[in-house]
Amino acid sequence: MVDQIPQHTHCQICRKATTSQEPFCSEECKQQYTAMKKRNRLWVYVMYALMVFIIIVIVVSSLGK
Ligand SMILES: [Zn+2]
């Protein structure tokens, strides 16, 4: 490994290389990332709710026997 790549990161959204401290190339990408993260968190809650629902269904159906 002879290549010396200067310290840089890639934008978390558009994968463009950026030398700034932030992992985003622009304010627009940063906002997009924040929105995405919020949406992902919502999905985690939905998954948890679904899991709890499935467990309740299993418990109730096994109690009904
Ligand atoms: Zn970007």
N, CA, C, O and the ligand as a Tripos MOL2 file, in Angstrom:
@<TRIPOS>MOLECULE
protein
  261   259    66     0     0
PROTEIN
NO_CHARGES

@<TRIPOS>ATOM
      1 N           0.8480   -1.1900    0.0000 N.3       1 MET1
      2 CA          0.0000    0.0000    0.0000 C.3       1 MET1
      3 C           0.8920    1.2530    0.0000 C.2       1 MET1
      4 O           1.3220    1.7250    1.0530 O.2       1 MET1
      5 N           1.1560    1.7740   -1.1960 N.am      2 VAL2
      6 CA          2.0040    2.9500   -1.3080 C.3       2 VAL2
      7 C           1.1500    4.2150   -1.3840 C.2       2 VAL2
      8 O           1.5690    5.3050   -0.9960 O.2       2 VAL2
      9 N          -0.0620    4.0210   -1.8980 N.am      3 ASP3
     10 CA         -0.9380    5.1830   -2.0720 C.3       3 ASP3
     11 C          -1.1810    5.9140   -0.7660 C.2       3 ASP3
     12 O          -1.5310    5.3190    0.2530 O.2       3 ASP3
     13 N          -0.9890    7.1950   -0.8250 N.am      4 GLN4
     14 CA         -1.2860    8.0310    0.3420 C.3       4 GLN4
     15 C          -2.5120    8.8670    0.0230 C.2       4 GLN4
     16 O          -2.4270    9.9020   -0.6370 O.2       4 GLN4
     17 N          -3.6300    8.4060    0.4960 N.am      5 ILE5
     18 CA         -4.8730    9.1450    0.2620 C.3       5 ILE5
     19 C          -5.0320   10.1730    1.3750 C.2       5 ILE5
     20 O          -4.9950    9.8240    2.5550 O.2       5 ILE5
     21 N          -5.2060   11.4190    1.0090 N.am      6 PRO6
     22 CA         -5.3980   12.4360    2.0500 C.3       6 PRO6
     23 C          -6.6280   12.1450    2.8990 C.2       6 PRO6
     24 O          -7.5990   11.5530    2.4280 O.2       6 PRO6
     25 N          -6.5730   12.5590    4.1250 N.am      7 GLN7
     26 CA         -7.6770   12.3210    5.0630 C.3       7 GLN7
     27 C          -8.9900   12.8480    4.4980 C.2       7 GLN7
     28 O          -9.1640   14.0520    4.3100 O.2       7 GLN7
     29 N          -9.8840   11.9490    4.2370 N.am      8 HIS8
     30 CA        -11.1860   12.3920    3.7540 C.3       8 HIS8
     31 C         -12.2380   11.3390    4.0680 C.2       8 HIS8
     32 O         -11.9240   10.1790    4.3350 O.2       8 HIS8
     33 N         -13.4670   11.7610    4.0300 N.am      9 THR9
     34 CA        -14.5710   10.8400    4.2180 C.3       9 THR9
     35 C         -15.4770   10.9370    2.9990 C.2       9 THR9
     36 O         -15.3410   11.8320    2.1650 O.2       9 THR9
     37 N         -16.3920   10.0020    2.9230 N.am     10 HIS10
     38 CA        -17.3590   10.0610    1.8380 C.3      10 HIS10
     39 C         -18.7010   10.4870    2.3990 C.2      10 HIS10
     40 O         -19.0970   10.0800    3.4910 O.2      10 HIS10
     41 N         -19.3810   11.2990    1.6450 N.am     11 CYS11
     42 CA        -20.6980   11.7760    2.0560 C.3      11 CYS11
     43 C         -21.6080   10.5770    2.3230 C.2      11 CYS11
     44 O         -21.6870    9.6530    1.5130 O.2      11 CYS11
     45 N         -22.2810   10.6020    3.4470 N.am     12 GLN12
     46 CA        -23.1350    9.4840    3.8330 C.3      12 GLN12
     47 C         -24.3500    9.3490    2.9170 C.2      12 GLN12
     48 O         -25.0060    8.3080    2.9030 O.2      12 GLN12
     49 N         -24.6460   10.3840    2.1650 N.am     13 ILE13
     50 CA        -25.8380   10.3810    1.3270 C.3      13 ILE13
     51 C         -25.4840   10.1100   -0.1270 C.2      13 ILE13
     52 O         -25.9820    9.1480   -0.7130 O.2      13 ILE13
     53 N         -24.6400   10.9360   -0.7120 N.am     14 CYS14
     54 CA        -24.3830   10.8070   -2.1490 C.3      14 CYS14
     55 C         -23.0150   10.1680   -2.4410 C.2      14 CYS14
     56 O         -22.6510   10.0130   -3.6070 O.2      14 CYS14
     57 N         -22.2590    9.7970   -1.4060 N.am     15 ARG15
     58 CA        -20.9930    9.0760   -1.5550 C.3      15 ARG15
     59 C         -19.9000    9.9200   -2.2140 C.2      15 ARG15
     60 O         -18.8870    9.3870   -2.6670 O.2      15 ARG15
     61 N         -20.1060   11.2080   -2.2640 N.am     16 LYS16
     62 CA        -19.0720   12.0860   -2.8020 C.3      16 LYS16
     63 C         -18.0020   12.2550   -1.7380 C.2      16 LYS16
     64 O         -18.3120   12.3240   -0.5480 O.2      16 LYS16
     65 N         -16.7580   12.3210   -2.1520 N.am     17 ALA17
     66 CA        -15.6850   12.5320   -1.1800 C.3      17 ALA17
     67 C         -15.7480   13.9380   -0.6310 C.2      17 ALA17
     68 O         -15.9520   14.9020   -1.3700 O.2      17 ALA17
     69 N         -15.5720   14.0440    0.6680 N.am     18 THR18
     70 CA        -15.5910   15.3580    1.2890 C.3      18 THR18
     71 C         -14.4460   15.4570    2.2870 C.2      18 THR18
     72 O         -14.1530   14.5000    3.0040 O.2      18 THR18
     73 N         -13.8200   16.5840    2.3280 N.am     19 THR19
     74 CA        -12.6890   16.7740    3.2470 C.3      19 THR19
     75 C         -13.1150   17.5110    4.5070 C.2      19 THR19
     76 O         -12.3060   17.7430    5.4060 O.2      19 THR19
     77 N         -14.3800   17.8740    4.5660 N.am     20 SER20
     78 CA        -14.8600   18.5900    5.7490 C.3      20 SER20
     79 C         -14.9460   17.6440    6.9340 C.2      20 SER20
     80 O         -14.8740   16.4260    6.7680 O.2      20 SER20
     81 N         -15.0980   18.1910    8.1110 N.am     21 GLN21
     82 CA        -15.1700   17.3950    9.3320 C.3      21 GLN21
     83 C         -16.4500   16.5680    9.3820 C.2      21 GLN21
     84 O         -16.4940   15.4950    9.9820 O.2      21 GLN21
     85 N         -17.4720   17.0840    8.7470 N.am     22 GLU22
     86 CA        -18.7600   16.4060    8.7740 C.3      22 GLU22
     87 C         -18.8250   15.3440    7.6850 C.2      22 GLU22
     88 O         -18.2420   15.5140    6.6140 O.2      22 GLU22
     89 N         -19.5240   14.2610    7.9510 N.am     23 PRO23
     90 CA        -19.6220   13.1880    6.9610 C.3      23 PRO23
     91 C         -20.6070   13.4930    5.8420 C.2      23 PRO23
     92 O         -21.1400   12.5700    5.2250 O.2      23 PRO23
     93 N         -20.8590   14.7670    5.5690 N.am     24 PHE24
     94 CA        -21.7550   15.1270    4.4800 C.3      24 PHE24
     95 C         -21.0970   16.2060    3.6340 C.2      24 PHE24
     96 O         -20.3140   17.0080    4.1430 O.2      24 PHE24
     97 N         -21.4120   16.2290    2.3510 N.am     25 CYS25
     98 CA        -20.7720   17.1910    1.4650 C.3      25 CYS25
     99 C         -21.4930   18.5300    1.4980 C.2      25 CYS25
    100 O         -20.9070   19.5610    1.1700 O.2      25 CYS25
    101 N         -22.7480   18.5170    1.8880 N.am     26 SER26
    102 CA        -23.4990   19.7680    1.8840 C.3      26 SER26
    103 C         -24.5770   19.7430    2.9530 C.2      26 SER26
    104 O         -24.8910   18.6980    3.5230 O.2      26 SER26
    105 N         -25.1290   20.9000    3.2080 N.am     27 GLU27
    106 CA        -26.2150   21.0170    4.1960 C.3      27 GLU27
    107 C         -27.4330   20.2080    3.7460 C.2      27 GLU27
    108 O         -28.1740   19.6550    4.5590 O.2      27 GLU27
    109 N         -27.6130   20.1570    2.4330 N.am     28 GLU28
    110 CA        -28.7520   19.4250    1.8700 C.3      28 GLU28
    111 C         -28.6660   17.9400    2.2070 C.2      28 GLU28
    112 O         -29.6490   17.3130    2.6000 O.2      28 GLU28
    113 N         -27.4430   17.3910    2.0400 N.am     29 CYS29
    114 CA        -27.2380   15.9720    2.3310 C.3      29 CYS29
    115 C         -27.3980   15.7110    3.8240 C.2      29 CYS29
    116 O         -27.8950   14.6590    4.2280 O.2      29 CYS29
    117 N         -26.9810   16.6560    4.6270 N.am     30 LYS30
    118 CA        -27.0990   16.5040    6.0720 C.3      30 LYS30
    119 C         -28.5610   16.4170    6.4790 C.2      30 LYS30
    120 O         -28.9540   15.5960    7.3080 O.2      30 LYS30
    121 N         -29.3570   17.2930    5.8660 N.am     31 GLN31
    122 CA        -30.7880   17.2970    6.1740 C.3      31 GLN31
    123 C         -31.4390   16.0000    5.7080 C.2      31 GLN31
    124 O         -32.3170   15.4470    6.3720 O.2      31 GLN31
    125 N         -30.9850   15.5310    4.5490 N.am     32 GLN32
    126 CA        -31.5270   14.2880    4.0170 C.3      32 GLN32
    127 C         -31.2100   13.1240    4.9510 C.2      32 GLN32
    128 O         -32.0390   12.2410    5.1690 O.2      32 GLN32
    129 N         -29.9960   13.1390    5.4960 N.am     33 TYR33
    130 CA        -29.5740   12.0860    6.4090 C.3      33 TYR33
    131 C         -30.4080   12.1150    7.6890 C.2      33 TYR33
    132 O         -30.8250   11.0730    8.1930 O.2      33 TYR33
    133 N         -30.6470   13.3250    8.2090 N.am     34 THR34
    134 CA        -31.4420   13.4760    9.4250 C.3      34 THR34
    135 C         -32.8510   12.9380    9.2040 C.2      34 THR34
    136 O         -33.4080   12.2510   10.0600 O.2      34 THR34
    137 N         -33.4130   13.2570    8.0530 N.am     35 ALA35
    138 CA        -34.7560   12.7920    7.7320 C.3      35 ALA35
    139 C         -34.7770   11.2700    7.6190 C.2      35 ALA35
    140 O         -35.7210   10.6170    8.0650 O.2      35 ALA35
    141 N         -33.7340   10.7190    7.0220 N.am     36 MET36
    142 CA        -33.6300    9.2690    6.8390 C.3      36 MET36
    143 C         -33.5250    8.5720    8.1840 C.2      36 MET36
    144 O         -34.1430    7.5330    8.4160 O.2      36 MET36
    145 N         -32.7250    9.1700    9.0710 N.am     37 LYS37
    146 CA        -32.5240    8.5770   10.3900 C.3      37 LYS37
    147 C         -33.8360    8.5560   11.1620 C.2      37 LYS37
    148 O         -34.1600    7.5860   11.8470 O.2      37 LYS37
    149 N         -34.5850    9.6530   11.0330 N.am     38 LYS38
    150 CA        -35.8660    9.7540   11.7130 C.3      38 LYS38
    151 C         -36.8160    8.6610   11.2190 C.2      38 LYS38
    152 O         -37.5320    8.0280   11.9950 O.2      38 LYS38
    153 N         -36.7910    8.4640    9.8780 N.am     39 ARG39
    154 CA        -37.6510    7.4590    9.2690 C.3      39 ARG39
    155 C         -37.2310    6.0610    9.7300 C.2      39 ARG39
    156 O         -38.0760    5.2110   10.0120 O.2      39 ARG39
    157 N         -35.9140    5.8340    9.8030 N.am     40 ASN40
    158 CA        -35.4160    4.5390   10.2430 C.3      40 ASN40
    159 C         -35.8520    4.2380   11.6680 C.2      40 ASN40
    160 O         -36.2170    3.1090   11.9960 O.2      40 ASN40
    161 N         -35.8070    5.2760   12.5200 N.am     41 ARG41
    162 CA        -36.1970    5.0900   13.9110 C.3      41 ARG41
    163 C         -37.6770    4.7330   13.9930 C.2      41 ARG41
    164 O         -38.0840    3.9180   14.8210 O.2      41 ARG41
    165 N         -38.4680    5.3460   13.1340 N.am     42 LEU42
    166 CA        -39.8930    5.0490   13.0900 C.3      42 LEU42
    167 C         -40.1060    3.5790   12.7380 C.2      42 LEU42
    168 O         -40.9660    2.9070   13.3070 O.2      42 LEU42
    169 N         -39.2990    3.0890   11.7800 N.am     43 TRP43
    170 CA        -39.4100    1.6950   11.3640 C.3      43 TRP43
    171 C         -39.0440    0.7450   12.4880 C.2      43 TRP43
    172 O         -39.6410   -0.3220   12.6290 O.2      43 TRP43
    173 N         -38.0500    1.1400   13.2950 N.am     44 VAL44
    174 CA        -37.6510    0.3070   14.4370 C.3      44 VAL44
    175 C         -38.8270    0.1700   15.3930 C.2      44 VAL44
    176 O         -39.0960   -0.9170   15.9050 O.2      44 VAL44
    177 N         -39.5320    1.2860   15.6330 N.am     45 TYR45
    178 CA        -40.6990    1.2370   16.5170 C.3      45 TYR45
    179 C         -41.7770    0.3440   15.9310 C.2      45 TYR45
    180 O         -42.4130   -0.4290   16.6470 O.2      45 TYR45
    181 N         -41.9790    0.4550   14.6200 N.am     46 VAL46
    182 CA        -42.9950   -0.3710   13.9640 C.3      46 VAL46
    183 C         -42.6400   -1.8450   14.1190 C.2      46 VAL46
    184 O         -43.5100   -2.6700   14.3980 O.2      46 VAL46
    185 N         -41.3580   -2.1760   13.9380 N.am     47 MET47
    186 CA        -40.9090   -3.5560   14.0780 C.3      47 MET47
    187 C         -41.1260   -4.0810   15.4960 C.2      47 MET47
    188 O         -41.5640   -5.2150   15.6930 O.2      47 MET47
    189 N         -40.8120   -3.2340   16.4790 N.am     48 TYR48
    190 CA        -41.0070   -3.6270   17.8740 C.3      48 TYR48
    191 C         -42.4820   -3.8920   18.1490 C.2      48 TYR48
    192 O         -42.8440   -4.8900   18.7720 O.2      48 TYR48
    193 N         -43.3260   -2.9790   17.6730 N.am     49 ALA49
    194 CA        -44.7640   -3.1190   17.8850 C.3      49 ALA49
    195 C         -45.2710   -4.4110   17.2510 C.2      49 ALA49
    196 O         -46.1010   -5.1190   17.8220 O.2      49 ALA49
    197 N         -44.7500   -4.7040   16.0500 N.am     50 LEU50
    198 CA        -45.1500   -5.9110   15.3360 C.3      50 LEU50
    199 C         -44.7170   -7.1570   16.1000 C.2      50 LEU50
    200 O         -45.4630   -8.1310   16.2020 O.2      50 LEU50
    201 N         -43.4960   -7.1090   16.6360 N.am     51 MET51
    202 CA        -42.9590   -8.2350   17.3830 C.3      51 MET51
    203 C         -43.7940   -8.5030   18.6210 C.2      51 MET51
    204 O         -44.1370   -9.6470   18.9200 O.2      51 MET51
    205 N         -44.1220   -7.4140   19.3500 N.am     52 VAL52
    206 CA        -44.9420   -7.5360   20.5580 C.3      52 VAL52
    207 C         -46.3000   -8.1020   20.1860 C.2      52 VAL52
    208 O         -46.8410   -8.9570   20.8870 O.2      52 VAL52
    209 N         -46.8490   -7.6190   19.0770 N.am     53 PHE53
    210 CA        -48.1630   -8.0890   18.6130 C.3      53 PHE53
    211 C         -48.1270   -9.5890   18.3160 C.2      53 PHE53
    212 O         -49.0360  -10.3260   18.6970 O.2      53 PHE53
    213 N         -47.0670  -10.0340   17.6310 N.am     54 ILE54
    214 CA        -46.9360  -11.4570   17.2870 C.3      54 ILE54
    215 C         -46.8180  -12.2970   18.5620 C.2      54 ILE54
    216 O         -47.4330  -13.3570   18.6740 O.2      54 ILE54
    217 N         -46.0280  -11.8160   19.5150 N.am     55 ILE55
    218 CA        -45.8640  -12.5470   20.7780 C.3      55 ILE55
    219 C         -47.2040  -12.6560   21.5010 C.2      55 ILE55
    220 O         -47.5500  -13.7100   22.0360 O.2      55 ILE55
    221 N         -47.9560  -11.5480   21.5080 N.am     56 ILE56
    222 CA        -49.2740  -11.5590   22.1680 C.3      56 ILE56
    223 C         -50.1810  -12.5690   21.4730 C.2      56 ILE56
    224 O         -50.8800  -13.3340   22.1390 O.2      56 ILE56
    225 N         -50.1780  -12.5800   20.1530 N.am     57 VAL57
    226 CA        -51.0180  -13.5100   19.3990 C.3      57 VAL57
    227 C         -50.6350  -14.9560   19.7450 C.2      57 VAL57
    228 O         -51.5060  -15.8010   19.9530 O.2      57 VAL57
    229 N         -49.3220  -15.2310   19.8040 N.am     58 ILE58
    230 CA        -48.8610  -16.5850   20.1230 C.3      58 ILE58
    231 C         -49.2970  -16.9710   21.5370 C.2      58 ILE58
    232 O         -49.7870  -18.0800   21.7530 O.2      58 ILE58
    233 N         -49.1240  -16.0690   22.4950 N.am     59 VAL59
    234 CA        -49.4760  -16.3470   23.8850 C.3      59 VAL59
    235 C         -50.9780  -16.5750   24.0120 C.2      59 VAL59
    236 O         -51.4250  -17.5240   24.6570 O.2      59 VAL59
    237 N         -51.7550  -15.6800   23.3800 N.am     60 VAL60
    238 CA        -53.2160  -15.7930   23.4780 C.3      60 VAL60
    239 C         -53.6900  -17.0850   22.8320 C.2      60 VAL60
    240 O         -54.5640  -17.7590   23.3780 O.2      60 VAL60
    241 N         -53.1320  -17.4450   21.6820 N.am     61 SER61
    242 CA        -53.5940  -18.6480   20.9930 C.3      61 SER61
    243 C         -53.1740  -19.8990   21.7530 C.2      61 SER61
    244 O         -53.8630  -20.9170   21.6830 O.2      61 SER61
    245 N         -52.0650  -19.8470   22.4740 N.am     62 SER62
    246 CA        -51.6470  -21.0170   23.2400 C.3      62 SER62
    247 C         -52.4490  -21.1150   24.5360 C.2      62 SER62
    248 O         -52.6220  -22.2060   25.0810 O.2      62 SER62
    249 N         -52.9360  -19.9800   25.0280 N.am     63 LEU63
    250 CA        -53.7810  -20.0010   26.2330 C.3      63 LEU63
    251 C         -55.1750  -20.5030   25.9030 C.2      63 LEU63
    252 O         -55.8570  -21.0710   26.7560 O.2      63 LEU63
    253 N         -55.5940  -20.2950   24.6720 N.am     64 GLY64
    254 CA        -56.9480  -20.6460   24.2720 C.3      64 GLY64
    255 C         -57.1590  -22.1490   24.1600 C.2      64 GLY64
    256 O         -58.2980  -22.6090   24.0800 O.2      64 GLY64
    257 N         -56.0850  -22.9110   24.1540 N.am     65 LYS65
    258 CA        -56.2380  -24.3720   23.9880 C.3      65 LYS65
    259 C         -56.7460  -25.0430   25.2680 C.2      65 LYS65
    260 O         -56.9270  -26.2600   25.2960 O.2      65 LYS65
    261 ZN        -23.6420   14.5810   -0.3880 Zn       66 ZN66
@<TRIPOS>BOND
     1     1     2 1
     2     2     3 1
     3     3     4 2
     4     3     5 am
     5     5     6 1
     6     6     7 1
     7     7     8 2
     8     7     9 am
     9     9    10 1
    10    10    11 1
    11    11    12 2
    12    11    13 am
    13    13    14 1
    14    14    15 1
    15    15    16 2
    16    15    17 am
    17    17    18 1
    18    18    19 1
    19    19    20 2
    20    19    21 am
    21    21    22 1
    22    22    23 1
    23    23    24 2
    24    23    25 am
    25    25    26 1
    26    26    27 1
    27    27    28 2
    28    27    29 am
    29    29    30 1
    30    30    31 1
    31    31    32 2
    32    31    33 am
    33    33    34 1
    34    34    35 1
    35    35    36 2
    36    35    37 am
    37    37    38 1
    38    38    39 1
    39    39    40 2
    40    39    41 am
    41    41    42 1
    42    42    43 1
    43    43    44 2
    44    43    45 am
    45    45    46 1
    46    46    47 1
    47    47    48 2
    48    47    49 am
    49    49    50 1
    50    50    51 1
    51    51    52 2
    52    51    53 am
    53    53    54 1
    54    54    55 1
    55    55    56 2
    56    55    57 am
    57    57    58 1
    58    58    59 1
    59    59    60 2
    60    59    61 am
    61    61    62 1
    62    62    63 1
    63    63    64 2
    64    63    65 am
    65    65    66 1
    66    66    67 1
    67    67    68 2
    68    67    69 am
    69    69    70 1
    70    70    71 1
    71    71    72 2
    72    71    73 am
    73    73    74 1
    74    74    75 1
    75    75    76 2
    76    75    77 am
    77    77    78 1
    78    78    79 1
    79    79    80 2
    80    79    81 am
    81    81    82 1
    82    82    83 1
    83    83    84 2
    84    83    85 am
    85    85    86 1
    86    86    87 1
    87    87    88 2
    88    87    89 am
    89    89    90 1
    90    90    91 1
    91    91    92 2
    92    91    93 am
    93    93    94 1
    94    94    95 1
    95    95    96 2
    96    95    97 am
    97    97    98 1
    98    98    99 1
    99    99   100 2
   100    99   101 am
   101   101   102 1
   102   102   103 1
   103   103   104 2
   104   103   105 am
   105   105   106 1
   106   106   107 1
   107   107   108 2
   108   107   109 am
   109   109   110 1
   110   110   111 1
   111   111   112 2
   112   111   113 am
   113   113   114 1
   114   114   115 1
   115   115   116 2
   116   115   117 am
   117   117   118 1
   118   118   119 1
   119   119   120 2
   120   119   121 am
   121   121   122 1
   122   122   123 1
   123   123   124 2
   124   123   125 am
   125   125   126 1
   126   126   127 1
   127   127   128 2
   128   127   129 am
   129   129   130 1
   130   130   131 1
   131   131   132 2
   132   131   133 am
   133   133   134 1
   134   134   135 1
   135   135   136 2
   136   135   137 am
   137   137   138 1
   138   138   139 1
   139   139   140 2
   140   139   141 am
   141   141   142 1
   142   142   143 1
   143   143   144 2
   144   143   145 am
   145   145   146 1
   146   146   147 1
   147   147   148 2
   148   147   149 am
   149   149   150 1
   150   150   151 1
   151   151   152 2
   152   151   153 am
   153   153   154 1
   154   154   155 1
   155   155   156 2
   156   155   157 am
   157   157   158 1
   158   158   159 1
   159   159   160 2
   160   159   161 am
   161   161   162 1
   162   162   163 1
   163   163   164 2
   164   163   165 am
   165   165   166 1
   166   166   167 1
   167   167   168 2
   168   167   169 am
   169   169   170 1
   170   170   171 1
   171   171   172 2
   172   171   173 am
   173   173   174 1
   174   174   175 1
   175   175   176 2
   176   175   177 am
   177   177   178 1
   178   178   179 1
   179   179   180 2
   180   179   181 am
   181   181   182 1
   182   182   183 1
   183   183   184 2
   184   183   185 am
   185   185   186 1
   186   186   187 1
   187   187   188 2
   188   187   189 am
   189   189   190 1
   190   190   191 1
   191   191   192 2
   192   191   193 am
   193   193   194 1
   194   194   195 1
   195   195   196 2
   196   195   197 am
   197   197   198 1
   198   198   199 1
   199   199   200 2
   200   199   201 am
   201   201   202 1
   202   202   203 1
   203   203   204 2
   204   203   205 am
   205   205   206 1
   206   206   207 1
   207   207   208 2
   208   207   209 am
   209   209   210 1
   210   210   211 1
   211   211   212 2
   212   211   213 am
   213   213   214 1
   214   214   215 1
   215   215   216 2
   216   215   217 am
   217   217   218 1
   218   218   219 1
   219   219   220 2
   220   219   221 am
   221   221   222 1
   222   222   223 1
   223   223   224 2
   224   223   225 am
   225   225   226 1
   226   226   227 1
   227   227   228 2
   228   227   229 am
   229   229   230 1
   230   230   231 1
   231   231   232 2
   232   231   233 am
   233   233   234 1
   234   234   235 1
   235   235   236 2
   236   235   237 am
   237   237   238 1
   238   238   239 1
   239   239   240 2
   240   239   241 am
   241   241   242 1
   242   242   243 1
   243   243   244 2
   244   243   245 am
   245   245   246 1
   246   246   247 1
   247   247   248 2
   248   247   249 am
   249   249   250 1
   250   250   251 1
   251   251   252 2
   252   251   253 am
   253   253   254 1
   254   254   255 1
   255   255   256 2
   256   255   257 am
   257   257   258 1
   258   258   259 1
   259   259   260 2
@<TRIPOS>SUBSTRUCTURE
     1 MET1         2 RESIDUE 1 A MET
     2 VAL2         6 RESIDUE 1 A VAL
     3 ASP3        10 RESIDUE 1 A ASP
     4 GLN4        14 RESIDUE 1 A GLN
     5 ILE5        18 RESIDUE 1 A ILE
     6 PRO6        22 RESIDUE 1 A PRO
     7 GLN7        26 RESIDUE 1 A GLN
     8 HIS8        30 RESIDUE 1 A HIS
     9 THR9        34 RESIDUE 1 A THR
    10 HIS10       38 RESIDUE 1 A HIS
    11 CYS11       42 RESIDUE 1 A CYS
    12 GLN12       46 RESIDUE 1 A GLN
    13 ILE13       50 RESIDUE 1 A ILE
    14 CYS14       54 RESIDUE 1 A CYS
    15 ARG15       58 RESIDUE 1 A ARG
    16 LYS16       62 RESIDUE 1 A LYS
    17 ALA17       66 RESIDUE 1 A ALA
    18 THR18       70 RESIDUE 1 A THR
    19 THR19       74 RESIDUE 1 A THR
    20 SER20       78 RESIDUE 1 A SER
    21 GLN21       82 RESIDUE 1 A GLN
    22 GLU22       86 RESIDUE 1 A GLU
    23 PRO23       90 RESIDUE 1 A PRO
    24 PHE24       94 RESIDUE 1 A PHE
    25 CYS25       98 RESIDUE 1 A CYS
    26 SER26      102 RESIDUE 1 A SER
    27 GLU27      106 RESIDUE 1 A GLU
    28 GLU28      110 RESIDUE 1 A GLU
    29 CYS29      114 RESIDUE 1 A CYS
    30 LYS30      118 RESIDUE 1 A LYS
    31 GLN31      122 RESIDUE 1 A GLN
    32 GLN32      126 RESIDUE 1 A GLN
    33 TYR33      130 RESIDUE 1 A TYR
    34 THR34      134 RESIDUE 1 A THR
    35 ALA35      138 RESIDUE 1 A ALA
    36 MET36      142 RESIDUE 1 A MET
    37 LYS37      146 RESIDUE 1 A LYS
    38 LYS38      150 RESIDUE 1 A LYS
    39 ARG39      154 RESIDUE 1 A ARG
    40 ASN40      158 RESIDUE 1 A ASN
    41 ARG41      162 RESIDUE 1 A ARG
    42 LEU42      166 RESIDUE 1 A LEU
    43 TRP43      170 RESIDUE 1 A TRP
    44 VAL44      174 RESIDUE 1 A VAL
    45 TYR45      178 RESIDUE 1 A TYR
    46 VAL46      182 RESIDUE 1 A VAL
    47 MET47      186 RESIDUE 1 A MET
    48 TYR48      190 RESIDUE 1 A TYR
    49 ALA49      194 RESIDUE 1 A ALA
    50 LEU50      198 RESIDUE 1 A LEU
    51 MET51      202 RESIDUE 1 A MET
    52 VAL52      206 RESIDUE 1 A VAL
    53 PHE53      210 RESIDUE 1 A PHE
    54 ILE54      214 RESIDUE 1 A ILE
    55 ILE55      218 RESIDUE 1 A ILE
    56 ILE56      222 RESIDUE 1 A ILE
    57 VAL57      226 RESIDUE 1 A VAL
    58 ILE58      230 RESIDUE 1 A ILE
    59 VAL59      234 RESIDUE 1 A VAL
    60 VAL60      238 RESIDUE 1 A VAL
    61 SER61      242 RESIDUE 1 A SER
    62 SER62      246 RESIDUE 1 A SER
    63 LEU63      250 RESIDUE 1 A LEU
    64 GLY64      254 RESIDUE 1 A GLY
    65 LYS65      258 RESIDUE 1 A LYS
    66 ZN66       261 GROUP 0 **** ****
